Amino acid sequence: MHGRRKENVTVQEEKKRTAKVKWYRNLMETIFEKRKNKEYDDEALSLTSEVLRNIPDINTLWNYRKQVLKHMKATIPEEELRELVDRELKLTKDCLIVHCWDYRRYVTDRHKVLPSKELTYSTEKIEANFSNYSAWHYRSKLLPLLYPDPNNHLPIEQDKYVEEFSMVESAVFTEPKDQSAWFYQRWLLGERYTEVKVISAGVLHNGVTFVVFNQLVDLNPTSLVKVDSNVLMSWSSLNGASRSFVWLSDVKHMKKEMKLVIEGKIAQIMPLDQQHVYVSDSYKFYQELNEELALEVKKQSDSIETLIQMEPENKSFKPSG
């Protein structure tokens, strides 16, 4: 009797599965037909949400919703648009899939949702579940908007930076085997400790010196890179930002050659008629930590050592090369 009852349950489950597959196929056919016909309407939102609530990892449907929202933004009244945005945010509320969070960021970026409101949302999601990787990642995108470092040395301003370390420490001690918080901690530490390297440098045919770094760097006012000790260089970023991968300076006044100096050491002597010169990777430099941040980073390092002793087999604790 026991075996027969189990068989009946299996048959019922199979019927359910078959019905669900049929429902899914029919719905997807309708959706793809609407997308093909460029139908960007309420029905498209209704049909796609019906699927996404059950199967949220179909990125094609999230992209279709983006197209619908873009169309509606240009065609419906402002009040209706605000209501639509609220509904879209509710759709992503309980989803852990990265596609949901990407879609949420798309909605908030284009519809004037306050970053502070979204930061509160990410905090709530993290406190509810430390393993929510997408919430941690979303946080790393919001914080630089709300708490930019005035000195451009940190990913966020110093007080908030230390506060985030405290938050992530609680997470890694609560769920040490989950990697979500560890990845966020690496974002915090990585922005500080990634080795800054000059990838290449040279003189263009128009007499402009260029220097390319492996990451965003602020050359002013410290001038990490100089040309000759007797020549004052005025550097400007390629994109006009305070931090850039590429920095430019005019050396038309120089005659035959220039000496590129990094941290007081001559890295290259470059003839002005040579259009492109690579600089050796052996010339490396680091930005300094102040005392408070040094203590905080030391604290994080000690925490990692403690966890390694508690769970030596946990690969999450090992540094990333």
Backbone torsions as a table, in degrees:
resi	resn	phi	psi	omega
1	MET	NA	-39.4	-179.4
2	HIS	-60.1	-43.8	-179.7
3	GLY	-64.5	-39.5	-178.4
4	ARG	-65.9	-39.4	-179.0
5	ARG	-65.2	-39.4	177.9
6	LYS	-63.8	-39.0	179.2
7	GLU	-64.9	-40.6	178.7
8	ASN	-61.8	-41.2	177.8
9	VAL	-62.5	-41.4	-180.0
10	THR	-62.8	-41.5	178.4
11	VAL	-63.4	-42.2	178.7
12	GLN	-63.0	-42.1	178.9
13	GLU	-64.3	-39.3	179.1
14	GLU	-65.0	-39.4	177.6
15	LYS	-63.5	-41.1	178.3
16	LYS	-62.6	-44.2	-178.9
17	ARG	-63.2	-43.8	179.6
18	THR	-61.9	-43.2	179.4
19	ALA	-64.2	-39.1	-180.0
20	LYS	-66.9	-41.2	178.5
21	VAL	-62.3	-43.1	179.4
22	LYS	-63.0	-45.3	177.5
23	TRP	-58.0	-46.0	-178.1
24	TYR	-62.4	-46.9	-178.4
25	ARG	-62.8	-44.6	179.9
26	ASN	-62.3	-42.8	-179.1
27	LEU	-66.3	-43.2	-179.8
28	MET	-65.2	-37.8	177.2
29	GLU	-61.2	-43.0	178.8
30	THR	-63.9	-43.7	-178.9
31	ILE	-63.3	-47.3	-178.0
32	PHE	-66.0	-31.9	176.9
33	GLU	-67.1	-41.7	178.2
34	LYS	-65.1	-41.0	179.6
35	ARG	-65.0	-41.3	178.1
36	LYS	-59.6	-38.3	-179.2
37	ASN	-85.5	4.4	179.2
38	LYS	56.9	47.2	177.8
39	GLU	-94.8	106.0	-176.8
40	TYR	-110.4	82.1	-172.4
41	ASP	-137.0	-178.0	-179.6
42	ASP	-61.0	-36.1	180.0
43	GLU	-62.8	-38.4	178.1
44	ALA	-61.0	-42.2	177.9
45	LEU	-66.0	-41.9	-179.0
46	SER	-63.9	-46.3	-177.9
47	LEU	-67.2	-44.5	-179.0
48	THR	-67.6	-37.3	178.7
49	SER	-65.5	-33.3	178.2
50	GLU	-61.9	-40.1	178.1
51	VAL	-74.2	-46.5	-173.7
52	LEU	-65.5	-28.1	176.2
53	ARG	-66.2	-26.5	178.9
54	ASN	-98.1	-36.1	-178.4
55	ILE	-133.4	83.1	-171.4
56	PRO	-76.9	-5.8	-174.3
57	ASP	-95.3	21.4	177.6
58	ILE	-93.7	94.2	-173.7
59	ASN	-63.2	-30.0	179.1
60	THR	-57.9	-38.2	-179.2
61	LEU	-72.3	-36.6	175.7
62	TRP	-63.1	-40.3	179.0
63	ASN	-65.7	-36.6	177.0
64	TYR	-63.1	-41.4	178.2
65	ARG	-62.1	-36.4	176.8
66	LYS	-59.9	-42.7	178.7
67	GLN	-63.4	-40.1	179.2
68	VAL	-63.8	-45.8	-179.9
69	LEU	-62.2	-41.0	179.3
70	LYS	-60.7	-42.4	178.8
71	HIS	-66.3	-44.8	-176.8
72	MET	-68.0	-32.7	179.1
73	LYS	-58.1	-32.5	-178.2
74	ALA	-90.1	-6.2	-171.7
75	THR	-124.7	-18.0	-176.4
76	ILE	-110.1	157.5	179.6
77	PRO	-61.4	156.8	-176.2
78	GLU	-58.7	-42.0	-178.9
79	GLU	-63.4	-42.7	177.4
80	GLU	-64.6	-36.4	179.7
81	LEU	-65.0	-40.8	178.0
82	ARG	-62.1	-42.0	177.7
83	GLU	-63.2	-39.3	178.7
84	LEU	-64.1	-43.3	178.8
85	VAL	-61.1	-43.1	177.7
86	ASP	-58.9	-41.2	179.0
87	ARG	-66.3	-38.3	-179.8
88	GLU	-66.2	-38.9	178.4
89	LEU	-67.5	-36.6	177.0
90	LYS	-64.7	-34.3	179.5
91	LEU	-61.4	-32.5	-177.6
92	THR	-93.6	-0.1	-168.4
93	LYS	-58.5	-45.4	-173.4
94	ASP	-109.3	23.3	-175.4
95	CYS	-101.8	135.4	178.1
96	LEU	-98.5	-14.0	-176.2
97	ILE	-66.2	138.6	-176.3
98	VAL	-60.7	-31.4	179.3
99	HIS	-61.7	-36.4	178.2
100	CYS	-62.2	-44.2	-177.6
101	TRP	-69.8	-36.4	175.5
102	ASP	-62.4	-40.9	179.5
103	TYR	-67.0	-41.3	179.1
104	ARG	-60.0	-43.3	179.4
105	ARG	-64.5	-37.4	176.5
106	TYR	-59.6	-46.1	-178.4
107	VAL	-64.4	-47.3	-176.5
108	THR	-67.8	-37.1	-179.6
109	ASP	-64.4	-36.5	-172.3
110	ARG	-98.4	-4.2	-176.0
111	HIS	-130.1	29.3	169.4
112	LYS	55.8	40.4	172.5
113	VAL	-83.6	128.8	-174.4
114	LEU	-62.1	130.1	176.2
115	PRO	-57.8	-33.2	179.4
116	SER	-62.9	-37.6	177.6
117	LYS	-65.8	-40.6	179.5
118	GLU	-71.1	-32.5	176.5
119	LEU	-65.4	-41.7	175.4
120	THR	-59.9	-41.7	178.2
121	TYR	-61.2	-45.0	179.7
122	SER	-64.3	-37.3	177.8
123	THR	-62.4	-44.8	179.0
124	GLU	-60.5	-42.1	-179.0
125	LYS	-68.0	-38.2	178.8
126	ILE	-68.7	-43.0	179.5
127	GLU	-64.9	-30.0	177.6
128	ALA	-76.9	-28.5	-176.7
129	ASN	-157.7	101.5	-179.7
130	PHE	-62.1	-17.3	-177.7
131	SER	-87.0	6.5	-179.1
132	ASN	-79.6	86.4	-176.8
133	TYR	-57.9	-42.4	-177.0
134	SER	-62.3	-34.7	178.5
135	ALA	-68.0	-39.4	175.3
136	TRP	-62.7	-45.7	-178.9
137	HIS	-63.1	-42.8	178.4
138	TYR	-59.7	-39.8	179.2
139	ARG	-60.1	-40.5	-179.0
140	SER	-66.1	-21.3	177.2
141	LYS	-86.3	-29.6	-176.5
142	LEU	-82.8	-40.4	-173.7
143	LEU	-58.6	-44.6	178.7
144	PRO	-61.3	-24.5	177.2
145	LEU	-74.7	-36.7	-175.3
146	LEU	-91.5	-31.4	-176.1
147	TYR	-131.1	62.2	179.5
148	PRO	-67.4	144.0	178.0
149	ASP	-78.4	120.1	-177.6
150	PRO	-62.6	-23.2	-179.8
151	ASN	-94.5	-3.0	179.5
152	ASN	58.7	29.3	178.6
153	HIS	-104.3	-20.7	-177.7
154	LEU	-121.6	160.7	176.3
155	PRO	-65.0	-29.4	177.7
156	ILE	-143.4	168.9	-177.3
157	GLU	-64.4	155.1	-164.2
158	GLN	-60.4	-46.8	-177.5
159	ASP	-60.7	-42.9	178.9
160	LYS	-68.7	-34.1	178.5
161	TYR	-59.3	-47.8	179.0
162	VAL	-65.6	-39.3	178.6
163	GLU	-61.6	-40.3	179.4
164	GLU	-66.2	-36.1	175.8
165	PHE	-59.5	-42.3	179.7
166	SER	-63.3	-41.1	-179.7
167	MET	-64.8	-45.4	-176.7
168	VAL	-71.3	-29.3	177.2
169	GLU	-64.1	-42.1	176.9
170	SER	-59.7	-40.0	-178.1
171	ALA	-67.0	-44.9	-175.7
172	VAL	-71.1	-28.2	176.6
173	PHE	-77.7	-28.5	178.5
174	THR	-76.1	-43.9	-179.0
175	GLU	-127.6	69.0	-173.5
176	PRO	-64.7	-22.9	-178.0
177	LYS	-87.8	-10.4	178.5
178	ASP	-90.0	137.9	-172.6
179	GLN	-90.2	-6.8	-174.2
180	SER	-57.6	-53.0	-179.0
181	ALA	-68.0	-31.5	178.6
182	TRP	-64.4	-40.2	177.5
183	PHE	-62.9	-38.2	178.9
184	TYR	-67.3	-40.6	177.5
185	GLN	-61.6	-38.5	178.2
186	ARG	-65.7	-32.0	174.9
187	TRP	-63.6	-45.2	179.2
188	LEU	-62.0	-47.5	-178.2
189	LEU	-74.0	-37.4	-176.4
190	GLY	-62.4	-37.2	179.4
191	GLU	-64.3	-26.6	-179.1
192	ARG	-88.8	-36.4	-166.9
193	TYR	-109.0	-2.1	177.1
194	THR	-60.4	129.5	-177.0
195	GLU	-66.2	126.6	177.7
196	VAL	-85.5	125.1	-179.1
197	LYS	-128.9	145.2	168.5
198	VAL	-83.3	116.2	-179.9
199	ILE	-79.4	-45.5	179.2
200	SER	-157.5	161.3	178.5
201	ALA	-157.0	160.3	179.9
202	GLY	174.5	-174.1	179.2
203	VAL	-119.8	127.5	178.4
204	LEU	-80.6	165.4	-176.7
205	HIS	-62.8	-20.7	179.7
206	ASN	-91.5	10.0	176.7
207	GLY	84.9	13.3	179.1
208	VAL	-96.5	128.7	175.7
209	THR	-84.1	139.4	175.2
210	PHE	-127.8	147.0	174.2
211	VAL	-133.1	131.2	-178.7
212	VAL	-116.0	126.9	179.8
213	PHE	-105.7	164.4	179.7
214	ASN	-82.8	-3.0	179.0
215	GLN	-158.4	174.0	179.1
216	LEU	-64.9	130.8	-176.4
217	VAL	-135.5	146.2	173.5
218	ASP	-103.9	109.8	-178.8
219	LEU	-85.1	-18.8	-178.1
220	ASN	-112.1	141.5	2.4
221	PRO	-93.0	1.4	-172.1
222	THR	-73.7	-21.8	-179.6
223	SER	50.1	71.5	177.3
224	LEU	-60.7	-28.7	179.8
225	VAL	-119.1	132.9	178.7
226	LYS	-130.8	166.1	174.8
227	VAL	-120.9	110.7	-177.7
228	ASP	62.2	154.6	179.0
229	SER	-81.6	-19.4	-176.8
230	ASN	-97.5	-0.6	-176.8
231	VAL	-115.1	123.6	176.2
232	LEU	-88.3	124.1	-177.8
233	MET	-106.0	139.6	173.0
234	SER	-109.1	113.0	-175.0
235	TRP	-95.8	143.9	173.3
236	SER	-134.5	143.0	-178.8
237	SER	-77.3	153.3	-178.3
238	LEU	-64.4	-35.3	-176.0
239	ASN	-101.3	4.8	178.4
240	GLY	81.1	0.4	-178.7
241	ALA	-86.9	165.4	179.8
242	SER	-74.8	-22.9	175.5
243	ARG	-124.1	136.0	-175.0
244	SER	-154.2	157.0	172.1
245	PHE	-77.0	-32.0	-173.1
246	VAL	-120.2	130.2	178.4
247	TRP	-124.3	144.7	-175.2
248	LEU	-126.5	150.4	174.5
249	SER	-152.3	150.1	-176.8
250	ASP	-91.4	127.4	179.2
251	VAL	-125.7	30.0	-177.4
252	LYS	-62.1	-26.1	-177.1
253	HIS	-74.6	-13.9	-179.6
254	MET	-79.5	152.0	-170.8
255	LYS	-92.0	-65.9	-170.7
256	LYS	-115.6	-38.4	-175.1
257	GLU	-150.1	164.8	175.4
258	MET	-132.7	148.4	176.7
259	LYS	-106.7	119.0	178.9
260	LEU	-87.7	120.8	-175.3
261	VAL	-113.3	123.2	177.2
262	ILE	-118.4	120.7	-179.5
263	GLU	53.1	41.3	176.4
264	GLY	79.8	-0.2	179.8
265	LYS	-112.4	138.0	178.0
266	ILE	-71.8	116.6	-178.7
267	ALA	-89.3	-40.5	-178.7
268	GLN	-153.3	145.9	166.7
269	ILE	-107.4	118.3	-170.4
270	MET	-118.7	120.0	172.8
271	PRO	-61.5	141.0	-176.6
272	LEU	-70.4	-15.6	177.5
273	ASP	-90.9	1.2	178.1
274	GLN	-94.6	120.5	-168.7
275	GLN	-78.2	-27.2	-174.8
276	HIS	-149.6	127.3	179.7
277	VAL	-132.0	132.1	174.7
278	TYR	-87.3	144.3	178.8
279	VAL	-103.8	140.6	-177.2
280	SER	-59.9	140.4	177.1
281	ASP	-68.4	-10.0	-177.6
282	SER	-71.5	-13.7	178.5
283	TYR	-93.0	101.6	-175.4
284	LYS	-127.3	155.1	176.7
285	PHE	-152.7	160.1	-177.8
286	TYR	-125.9	149.9	172.3
287	GLN	-85.7	143.4	-172.0
288	GLU	-78.6	148.1	173.3
289	LEU	-94.1	140.1	172.0
290	ASN	-80.4	173.4	-171.4
291	GLU	-62.8	-43.4	-177.2
292	GLU	-63.5	-44.2	-179.9
293	LEU	-68.9	-36.5	177.9
294	ALA	-60.7	-40.9	178.3
295	LEU	-65.8	-40.1	-179.8
296	GLU	-65.5	-42.8	179.0
297	VAL	-65.9	-37.7	176.5
298	LYS	-62.5	-39.7	178.0
299	LYS	-61.8	-44.1	178.5
300	GLN	-62.5	-40.8	178.8
301	SER	-62.7	-42.6	178.4
302	ASP	-63.6	-37.9	178.5
303	SER	-62.1	-42.5	179.1
304	ILE	-63.0	-42.5	178.8
305	GLU	-60.8	-40.6	178.6
306	THR	-61.5	-45.1	-179.7
307	LEU	-67.1	-35.1	177.0
308	ILE	-61.5	-41.5	179.1
309	GLN	-67.3	-35.0	-179.9
310	MET	-72.2	-39.6	-176.3
311	GLU	-137.7	76.2	-174.8
312	PRO	-62.5	-19.0	-178.7
313	GLU	-87.7	-4.9	-176.4
314	ASN	-79.4	110.7	-176.9
315	LYS	-71.9	-14.9	-179.3
316	SER	-63.0	-26.1	-174.0
317	PHE	-80.0	-14.7	-174.4
318	LYS	-78.3	135.9	-177.9
319	PRO	-65.0	154.8	-175.3
320	SER	-91.5	74.3	173.0
321	GLY	53.9	NA	NA
